[in-house]
């Protein structure tokens, strides 16, 4: 497949950042937001270790994950140049594209509340020119022309994901010739010389999402197990449930850079799991309140089906991230949480199996993700997660006190799941070029 695209030679790039400056000048962006970046394989500038650099921006992939995953259809492809264009006027600032893109191309601008990215200098291309960054490169490391598009590249800074990026590379063999230092000779400064890659997903920055996903799993399971008989619904349960729904909805809005555009998030249900999640949550909330008012049984079963679809959508959203653990399932899985809660409230003896499975998956995830460093915070969180989130429910079940201590039981489960979900967000990350260079 031949198309116009970037051409990069590792052996010629000296990390002068001329391409970055040219991008600033052409697109009038403001630091620290940079549509093009130069990343290095020797960020600490260790003498005699050698250098390898990669100038990168959006590669306008043929199979662009940003385009297919955006819930608001803020991305489109220019028919003339093939460029993937982002429209800030329709963006809600959910930042899901920053998770989906393995090249770190979409940049969130907190001042504007929306995403920005390289536009391929589409105006210059339509006039017969070439991107500004390629014009500015003094060494010829970055250029533009007709290239053969491949699924991905086995080269530094490129992931295994096959997105068919519009870039051709050469000179990657220099990576094999970089000298390796024996860092054990420098025990005193060993940690300083290690390549430090910052995580793009941090639990403390994703607090609204943690609250939303935990509450949705909890409310779905509670509704399925305890609201099947409309005449038996307590008004206190109904009030708590509606408060939980409201808190979940508000939390999802707090995550957005442009919350007043949230209505646009359901426009891309055809291919975006995030769009499907928002649609199913809206239906779940609407039908739940309608059921409490009308007591129509068919609405209850509709809600159960919507709950399952909602929880599956939530889990599928995280299919684009990189996991720091090897198990195919994890203890904070919202579908597993739903099944555990339903079984606790309906078939307590069966729920013991789900709780044990959760505990096993929790320890497996921790063993994989925290095998290098186990901090005091990690140990403390694990203690409370197991004791409160699993130990208390098991004790209540084994003593046969489920119906008597229902609120204590529900509270302990919610606290445990929240801790687990919080830790889960620290155990995932985006795919990034910084991880492979």
C-alpha positions as CSV (number, residue, x, y, z in Angstrom):
1,X,0.0,0.0,0.0
2,X,1.7,3.2,-1.2
3,X,0.7,6.6,0.3
4,X,2.2,9.9,1.3
5,X,3.8,9.9,4.8
6,X,6.7,10.7,7.0
7,X,10.2,9.2,6.4
8,X,12.5,8.9,9.4
9,X,16.2,7.9,9.7
10,X,17.4,7.1,13.2
11,X,21.0,7.4,12.2
12,X,20.6,11.1,11.2
13,X,18.6,12.5,14.1
14,X,20.6,14.5,16.5
15,X,17.6,15.7,18.7
16,X,18.1,19.4,17.7
17,X,14.3,19.9,18.0
18,X,14.1,22.0,14.9
19,X,11.0,20.0,13.9
20,X,9.3,20.8,17.2
21,X,10.0,24.5,16.8
22,X,8.7,24.4,13.2
23,X,5.5,22.7,14.4
24,X,5.0,25.4,17.1
25,X,5.5,28.2,14.5
26,X,3.2,26.6,11.9
27,X,0.3,25.7,14.2
28,X,0.6,28.5,16.8
29,X,0.5,26.0,19.7
30,X,1.8,27.1,23.1
31,X,4.3,25.2,25.3
32,X,4.2,22.8,27.1
33,X,1.6,21.4,24.6
34,X,3.7,20.0,21.7
35,X,2.2,18.2,18.7
36,X,5.6,16.9,17.7
37,X,8.1,15.6,20.2
38,X,11.6,14.1,20.2
39,X,12.2,11.2,22.5
40,X,15.6,9.8,23.4
41,X,16.8,6.4,24.5
42,X,19.3,8.0,26.9
43,X,17.4,10.7,28.8
44,X,20.0,10.8,31.6
45,X,22.7,11.6,29.0
46,X,25.0,9.0,30.4
47,X,28.5,9.3,28.9
48,X,29.6,6.5,26.6
49,X,26.1,4.9,26.6
50,X,25.3,6.4,23.2
51,X,22.1,8.1,22.0
52,X,19.2,7.2,19.8
53,X,16.4,9.7,19.1
54,X,13.0,9.5,17.5
55,X,11.1,12.5,16.2
56,X,7.4,11.7,16.3
57,X,3.9,13.1,16.0
58,X,0.6,11.7,14.8
59,X,1.3,9.1,12.1
60,X,-2.3,9.4,10.6
61,X,-2.7,5.6,10.8
62,X,-4.8,3.8,8.2
63,X,-6.4,1.9,11.1
64,X,-6.4,4.9,13.5
65,X,-7.5,3.8,17.0
66,X,-8.3,7.5,18.0
67,X,-10.7,7.7,15.1
68,X,-12.5,4.4,15.9
69,X,-12.6,4.9,19.7
70,X,-13.6,8.5,20.0
71,X,-17.2,8.6,21.4
72,X,-18.1,12.0,19.9
73,X,-16.8,11.5,16.3
74,X,-14.4,14.4,16.9
75,X,-11.9,12.7,14.6
76,X,-12.4,12.4,10.8
77,X,-10.2,11.6,7.9
78,X,-9.5,14.2,5.2
79,X,-10.4,12.6,1.9
80,X,-7.7,14.4,-0.1
81,X,-4.6,14.0,2.1
82,X,-5.7,11.0,4.2
83,X,-4.9,13.0,7.3
84,X,-6.7,12.2,10.6
85,X,-8.1,15.5,11.7
86,X,-9.4,16.4,15.2
87,X,-12.2,18.9,15.7
88,X,-11.9,20.6,19.0
89,X,-15.4,22.0,18.7
90,X,-17.0,18.6,19.0
91,X,-14.4,17.1,21.6
92,X,-15.7,16.6,25.2
93,X,-12.2,16.2,26.6
94,X,-12.7,12.6,27.8
95,X,-9.0,11.8,26.9
96,X,-9.9,8.2,25.8
97,X,-8.0,8.8,22.6
98,X,-4.8,9.4,24.6
99,X,-5.3,5.8,26.0
100,X,-6.1,4.3,22.6
101,X,-3.2,5.8,20.6
102,X,0.1,3.9,21.1
103,X,2.1,6.8,19.7
104,X,1.2,9.4,22.4
105,X,-0.1,11.7,19.6
106,X,-3.3,13.2,21.0
107,X,-2.4,15.9,23.6
108,X,-4.9,17.1,26.2
109,X,-4.9,20.9,26.7
110,X,-6.2,21.6,30.2
111,X,-6.6,25.3,29.4
112,X,-9.0,24.5,26.6
113,X,-10.4,21.3,28.0
114,X,-10.0,19.5,24.7
115,X,-7.5,17.4,22.8
116,X,-5.1,18.8,20.2
117,X,-2.9,16.9,17.7
118,X,-0.8,17.0,14.6
119,X,-3.0,17.8,11.5
120,X,-0.4,16.6,9.0
121,X,-0.1,20.3,8.0
122,X,-3.0,19.5,5.8
123,X,-3.3,23.1,4.4
124,X,0.3,22.9,3.2
125,X,-0.3,19.5,1.6
126,X,-3.3,20.7,-0.3
127,X,-1.2,23.5,-1.7
128,X,1.4,21.0,-2.9
129,X,3.8,21.6,0.0
130,X,5.1,19.3,2.7
131,X,4.7,19.4,6.6
132,X,6.6,22.2,8.3
133,X,8.5,19.8,10.5
134,X,10.0,18.0,7.5
135,X,11.0,21.3,5.9
136,X,12.9,22.3,9.0
137,X,15.0,19.2,9.7
138,X,18.7,20.2,9.0
139,X,20.1,16.7,8.9
140,X,17.5,15.0,6.6
141,X,16.5,12.7,9.4
142,X,12.8,13.6,8.9
143,X,11.3,14.0,5.5
144,X,8.1,13.4,3.5
145,X,7.2,11.4,0.4
146,X,5.6,8.3,-1.0
147,X,6.1,5.3,1.3
148,X,5.1,1.7,1.6
149,X,2.8,1.4,4.6
150,X,3.4,-1.5,7.0
151,X,1.2,-2.8,9.9
152,X,3.9,-1.6,12.4
153,X,7.7,-1.4,12.6
154,X,10.1,-3.6,14.6
155,X,12.0,-0.5,15.8
156,X,12.6,1.6,18.9
157,X,9.6,3.6,19.9
158,X,7.1,1.5,18.0
159,X,4.5,-0.8,19.7
160,X,3.4,-4.2,18.6
161,X,-0.1,-2.8,17.8
162,X,-0.8,-2.9,14.1
163,X,-2.3,0.5,13.2
164,X,-0.6,0.9,9.8
165,X,1.2,4.2,10.6
166,X,2.1,6.5,7.7
167,X,5.8,6.5,8.3
168,X,8.7,4.7,6.8
169,X,11.9,4.2,8.9
170,X,15.5,3.4,8.3
171,X,18.8,3.5,10.2
172,X,17.2,1.5,13.1
173,X,20.3,-0.7,13.1
174,X,22.1,2.0,15.1
175,X,20.1,0.8,18.1
176,X,22.0,-2.5,18.0
177,X,25.4,-0.6,18.1
178,X,24.6,1.4,21.3
179,X,27.2,0.5,24.0
180,X,25.8,-1.0,27.2
181,X,27.1,0.1,30.5
182,X,27.4,-2.2,33.5
183,X,25.4,-0.2,35.9
184,X,26.3,-2.6,38.8
185,X,29.7,-0.8,38.8
186,X,27.9,2.3,40.0
187,X,25.9,0.9,43.0
188,X,25.6,4.3,44.6
189,X,23.9,5.9,41.7
190,X,22.3,2.8,40.1
191,X,18.7,4.0,40.4
192,X,19.6,7.4,38.9
193,X,20.9,5.9,35.7
194,X,17.9,3.7,35.1
195,X,15.5,4.9,32.4
196,X,12.5,6.4,34.1
197,X,9.2,6.2,32.2
198,X,6.3,8.1,33.7
199,X,2.9,6.4,33.7
200,X,0.2,8.1,31.7
201,X,-2.6,6.6,33.8
202,X,-2.5,7.5,37.5
203,X,-5.2,6.5,39.9
204,X,-5.2,9.8,41.8
205,X,-5.9,11.6,38.5
206,X,-8.7,9.2,37.5
207,X,-10.7,9.5,40.7
208,X,-14.0,10.3,39.0
209,X,-13.7,7.2,36.8
210,X,-12.9,5.1,39.8
211,X,-16.0,6.3,41.6
212,X,-18.1,5.9,38.5
213,X,-17.0,2.3,37.6
214,X,-17.2,1.1,41.2
215,X,-20.6,2.5,41.8
216,X,-22.0,1.2,38.5
217,X,-20.9,-2.3,39.3
218,X,-22.3,-2.0,42.9
219,X,-25.6,-0.5,41.9
220,X,-26.1,-3.0,39.0
221,X,-25.6,-6.0,41.3
222,X,-27.7,-4.5,44.2
223,X,-30.6,-3.7,41.8
224,X,-30.6,-7.2,40.2
225,X,-30.5,-8.9,43.6
226,X,-32.8,-6.7,45.8
227,X,-35.2,-4.9,43.5
228,X,-36.9,-7.8,41.7
229,X,-40.0,-7.5,43.9
230,X,-41.4,-3.9,43.5
231,X,-43.7,-4.2,46.5
232,X,-40.8,-5.2,48.7
233,X,-38.6,-2.2,47.8
234,X,-37.9,-0.1,50.9
235,X,-38.1,3.7,50.4
236,X,-34.7,4.0,52.1
237,X,-33.1,1.6,49.6
238,X,-34.7,3.5,46.7
239,X,-33.4,6.8,48.0
240,X,-29.8,5.4,48.5
241,X,-30.0,3.9,45.0
242,X,-31.0,7.2,43.4
243,X,-28.3,9.0,45.3
244,X,-25.7,6.4,44.1
245,X,-26.9,6.9,40.5
246,X,-26.6,10.7,40.8
247,X,-23.1,10.4,42.3
248,X,-22.0,8.1,39.5
249,X,-23.4,10.4,36.8
250,X,-21.8,13.5,38.3
251,X,-18.5,11.6,38.6
252,X,-18.5,10.7,35.0
253,X,-19.1,14.4,34.1
254,X,-16.2,15.6,36.3
255,X,-13.8,13.5,34.2
256,X,-14.6,15.6,31.1
257,X,-12.9,18.7,30.0
258,X,-16.1,19.9,28.4
259,X,-19.0,18.4,30.6
260,X,-21.7,20.5,28.9
261,X,-21.0,18.7,25.6
262,X,-21.5,15.3,27.3
263,X,-24.7,14.7,25.2
264,X,-22.3,14.1,22.2
265,X,-20.8,11.0,23.9
266,X,-23.4,8.6,22.6
267,X,-22.9,9.5,18.9
268,X,-20.4,6.8,18.1
269,X,-22.0,3.6,19.5
270,X,-21.2,1.9,16.2
271,X,-17.5,1.4,17.1
272,X,-16.7,3.1,20.4
273,X,-17.0,1.1,23.6
274,X,-17.0,4.4,25.6
275,X,-20.0,5.6,23.7
276,X,-21.8,2.4,24.4
277,X,-21.0,2.6,28.1
278,X,-22.5,6.1,28.3
279,X,-25.6,5.0,26.3
280,X,-26.2,2.0,28.5
281,X,-25.6,4.0,31.7
282,X,-28.2,6.5,30.6
283,X,-30.7,3.7,29.8
284,X,-29.9,2.0,33.1
285,X,-30.6,5.2,35.1
286,X,-33.7,6.1,33.2
287,X,-35.3,2.6,33.3
288,X,-34.4,2.1,37.0
289,X,-36.3,5.2,38.1
290,X,-39.2,4.3,35.7
291,X,-39.3,0.8,37.4
292,X,-39.5,2.3,40.9
293,X,-42.4,4.5,39.8
294,X,-44.4,2.0,37.6
295,X,-43.4,-1.4,39.2
296,X,-43.7,-3.0,35.7
297,X,-42.0,-6.3,35.8
298,X,-40.8,-6.3,32.2
299,X,-38.8,-3.2,32.9
300,X,-36.9,-5.0,35.7
301,X,-35.7,-7.7,33.3
302,X,-34.9,-5.0,30.7
303,X,-32.7,-3.3,33.3
304,X,-30.9,-6.6,34.1
305,X,-30.0,-7.0,30.5
306,X,-28.9,-3.4,30.2
307,X,-26.8,-3.9,33.4
308,X,-24.9,-6.7,31.8
309,X,-24.3,-4.8,28.6
310,X,-23.2,-1.8,30.6
311,X,-20.6,-3.7,32.6
312,X,-19.2,-5.5,29.5
313,X,-18.9,-2.1,27.9
314,X,-16.9,-0.8,30.9
315,X,-14.5,-3.7,30.7
316,X,-14.0,-3.4,26.9
317,X,-13.0,0.2,27.3
318,X,-9.9,-1.0,29.1
319,X,-9.0,-3.4,26.3
320,X,-6.8,-0.6,24.8
321,X,-4.5,-0.2,27.8
322,X,-1.3,-1.9,28.7
323,X,-1.5,-4.2,31.8
324,X,1.3,-4.6,34.3
325,X,0.0,-8.1,35.1
326,X,-0.2,-11.2,33.0
327,X,-3.5,-12.8,34.2
328,X,-6.4,-12.5,31.6
329,X,-8.8,-11.4,34.4
330,X,-8.4,-9.1,37.4
331,X,-10.1,-8.9,40.8
332,X,-11.5,-5.4,40.1
333,X,-13.4,-6.7,37.0
334,X,-16.8,-5.0,37.2
335,X,-18.6,-8.1,35.7
336,X,-17.0,-10.3,38.4
337,X,-18.0,-7.7,41.1
338,X,-21.6,-7.8,39.8
339,X,-21.8,-11.6,39.9
340,X,-20.3,-11.7,43.4
341,X,-22.7,-9.1,44.8
342,X,-25.7,-10.8,43.2
343,X,-24.7,-14.2,44.6
344,X,-24.1,-12.7,48.1
345,X,-27.6,-11.3,48.3
346,X,-29.4,-14.2,46.6
347,X,-27.3,-17.3,47.1
348,X,-24.8,-16.6,49.9
349,X,-23.2,-20.1,49.8
350,X,-22.4,-19.7,46.1
351,X,-20.9,-16.2,46.7
352,X,-18.0,-17.8,48.8
353,X,-16.6,-19.1,45.5
354,X,-16.7,-15.7,43.9
355,X,-15.1,-14.0,46.9
356,X,-12.3,-16.6,46.9
357,X,-11.8,-16.1,43.2
358,X,-11.5,-12.4,43.7
359,X,-8.9,-12.8,46.5
360,X,-6.8,-15.1,44.3
361,X,-7.0,-12.7,41.3
362,X,-6.1,-9.8,43.6
363,X,-2.9,-11.5,44.9
364,X,-2.0,-12.7,41.3
365,X,-2.3,-9.1,40.0
366,X,-0.2,-7.8,42.9
367,X,2.5,-10.5,42.5
368,X,2.9,-9.5,38.8
369,X,2.5,-5.7,39.0
370,X,4.5,-5.1,42.2
371,X,7.3,-7.6,42.1
372,X,10.0,-4.9,42.0
373,X,8.8,-2.6,44.8
374,X,6.2,-3.2,47.6
375,X,5.6,0.0,49.5
376,X,4.0,0.4,52.9
377,X,1.0,2.0,51.1
378,X,0.6,-1.1,48.9
379,X,0.7,-3.5,52.0
380,X,-1.8,-1.3,53.9
381,X,-4.2,-1.1,50.9
382,X,-4.0,-4.9,50.5
383,X,-4.7,-5.4,54.1
384,X,-7.9,-3.3,54.1
385,X,-9.0,-4.6,50.7
386,X,-8.8,-8.3,51.9
387,X,-10.1,-7.7,55.5
388,X,-12.9,-5.3,54.8
389,X,-13.9,-6.2,51.2
390,X,-13.6,-10.0,51.5
391,X,-13.1,-11.0,55.1
392,X,-16.2,-9.1,56.4
393,X,-18.5,-10.4,53.7
394,X,-17.3,-14.0,54.3
395,X,-17.7,-13.7,58.0
396,X,-21.3,-12.4,57.6
397,X,-22.1,-15.2,55.1
398,X,-20.7,-18.0,57.2
399,X,-22.5,-16.7,60.3
400,X,-25.8,-16.6,58.3
401,X,-26.3,-12.9,59.1
402,X,-26.7,-11.6,55.5
403,X,-30.3,-10.3,56.0
404,X,-29.6,-8.9,59.4
405,X,-26.5,-6.9,58.7
406,X,-27.3,-6.0,55.1
407,X,-26.0,-2.4,55.2
408,X,-22.8,-3.4,57.0
409,X,-22.3,-6.0,54.3
410,X,-23.0,-3.7,51.4
411,X,-20.7,-1.0,52.9
412,X,-17.8,-3.4,53.4
413,X,-18.2,-4.7,49.8
414,X,-18.3,-1.1,48.4
415,X,-15.2,0.0,50.3
416,X,-13.3,-3.2,49.3
417,X,-14.2,-2.8,45.6
418,X,-13.2,0.9,45.7
419,X,-9.8,0.1,47.0
420,X,-9.4,-2.7,44.5
421,X,-10.5,-0.4,41.6
422,X,-8.1,2.3,42.8
423,X,-5.2,0.0,42.8
424,X,-6.2,-1.4,39.4
425,X,-5.8,2.0,37.8
426,X,-2.2,2.1,39.1
427,X,-1.6,-1.3,37.5
428,X,-2.5,-0.2,33.9
429,X,-0.9,2.3,31.5
430,X,-1.1,3.4,27.9
431,X,1.1,2.0,25.2
432,X,3.8,4.6,24.7
433,X,6.9,5.1,22.5
434,X,8.9,5.9,25.7
435,X,8.5,2.3,26.9
436,X,10.2,0.8,23.8
437,X,13.1,3.2,23.1
